[in-house]
Amino acid sequence: MKFNDLFAGLVVLALSGLVAFASWNLPNPSEQPLGPSAFPLILAGLLALCAAILAVNGARATNAGPLVGLADWARSGTAVLRLLLVPAAVIFYMLCAEPLGFLIAAAAILVVLFVVGGTKPLQAIGFALATALAIHSIFYLGLGVQLPWGPLEPFRW
């Protein structure tokens, strides 16, 4: 999809307002002058400033076209399917990470995404396993993030 700058600026401005609203009343247990809400409020303000500039530039443009238009790729069913696979992968991970474990869920997602992207199936399996192991190692061993193991719990390292 192609969005006019005016439309995109207004949407981002609304999102910055939501961020500011959500962070406004964050609790400050230590009663410091700059509590937990300071950083999100600063970011929301900067985001609102950028959104306003974008919206004003979009409103000034004479040949801006429609507010929302379909790009050429959006007319292709395959391209739309590939686009929809990304949020589907996130939902799959949210639902299956605990029962399957990170390694299995991430490898399954990556195999599907690689194959749909045009990688040969055997290469996709190899790339997916290597990538899932690398990401797991970085987060689990390097950063100490406790990732779910699922049925691989007996092989935990």
N, C-alpha and C positions, 0 to 999 in steps of 0.2 A: 504494500500500500504506500501511497505517497501522500503525505500530509502537508498542507499549506503551513507556512511558518506561524501564521496567526492562530490557527487551530492548535498546533503543537505547543505554542507558547501559552495558550490558555489552559491546556491540559496540564502542562508542567507547573503552571502557576497554582492550579487547584491542588495538585499533589504536594507542592511546597506548603500550602495552607494546611493540608492534612498532617504533614510531618510536624509543623509548628503546633497544631492543636494537640496532637498525641504526646508531644514532649513537654508541653507547657507545665503540666502539674506533676512531673515526675518527682517522687519523694526525694528529699535531701536529708538523709539521716544524720549526716555530720554537720549540718547547718553551715556549710562553707558558702562563701559568696558566689562562687562559680560551681554550682552543683551539677548533677547529671543532665539537667535540661539545657545547659549552656551550649554545648557543642551541637546538639541537634537543632537548636534554635538559630545558631549562627549559620549552619548549613542551609536551613530552610530559608533564611533571609537572603543568602547568596543565590540560592536556587531561584527564589522569587525574582530577584534582580535580573538574572539571566533570562528567565522566562518572560519578564516584562519587555526586555530589549528585543527578544525574539518575536514577541507578539506585535510590538510597534513596527519593527522592520517588515513583518508579514503584512500588516495593515497598509503600510506605505507602498508596497510593491504593486506596480500597475498591472503586470502580467502574471499574477500569482496563480491563476487558475482556480479550480474548485478547492473547497476546504479539504476534501478527502477524495482521492482518486486511486484506482487500481493500477499498479505498475504492470508491465508486460509479463513478468514472471508469475504474478498472482493469477493470471488467466490459465496457467498450466496446473492441471490436477496433481501431477507428480510433485511440483514445487510446493504446492499447498500441503500435500501429505508430508513432505520432508519438514516443513515448518511446524506442523502439528505434532510431529514425533518428539520434538523437544519438550513441550509441556507434558506430553504423555509419558516421556521418560522420567520426568521429575515426579509425576504422580505415582508411577510404578515404583520408583525408589522409596517414596514416602510410605507406600503400602507394604512393600516387600523387603525393606532393608533389615528389619528385625527378624522376621522368620527365615530369610535366606542368608542374611549376613551381607556385609559390605562387598566382599570379594565376589560372591556369586551374582548379587544384584548389579553391581557396577559392570562386571564382565558381560552379563546378558544385555544390559542397555547398550554398551559400547559395540557389541557384535551387531546388534540390530542397526544402530546408527551407521556403523562402518559399511555394512552390506547395502543399506539403502543409499548411502553416499557413493556406491560404485566400487567398493573394495571387494576383491575376490573372497569367498567365504573362509577358506583356510587361512588366508592372510589376516582377515578380520578377526578370527579367533585368536591368532597369535598376538596381534596388536592389542586386542582387548585384554587378554590375560596379562601381558606385559604392562600395559597402562594401569590396570586395576591394582596390580602388585606394587607398581611404583608409587601410585597415589596413596595406597594403604600404608606403605613403608614411610612415606613422608609424614603423613598425619599421625599414624600410630606410634612409630618408633621415633621419628624426629621431633614431632610436636607434642606427643603424649595425649593425643585425642583418642578417647575410647570408642572405637568403631565396633558395630555389632558383628559377631562372628557367625551366628546362625548355626547350621549343622557342622561347620568347621571348628566349633569350639574345642573339640579334643585335640586339634592340631595348633592351638593358639601358641604363639611364640612370644 
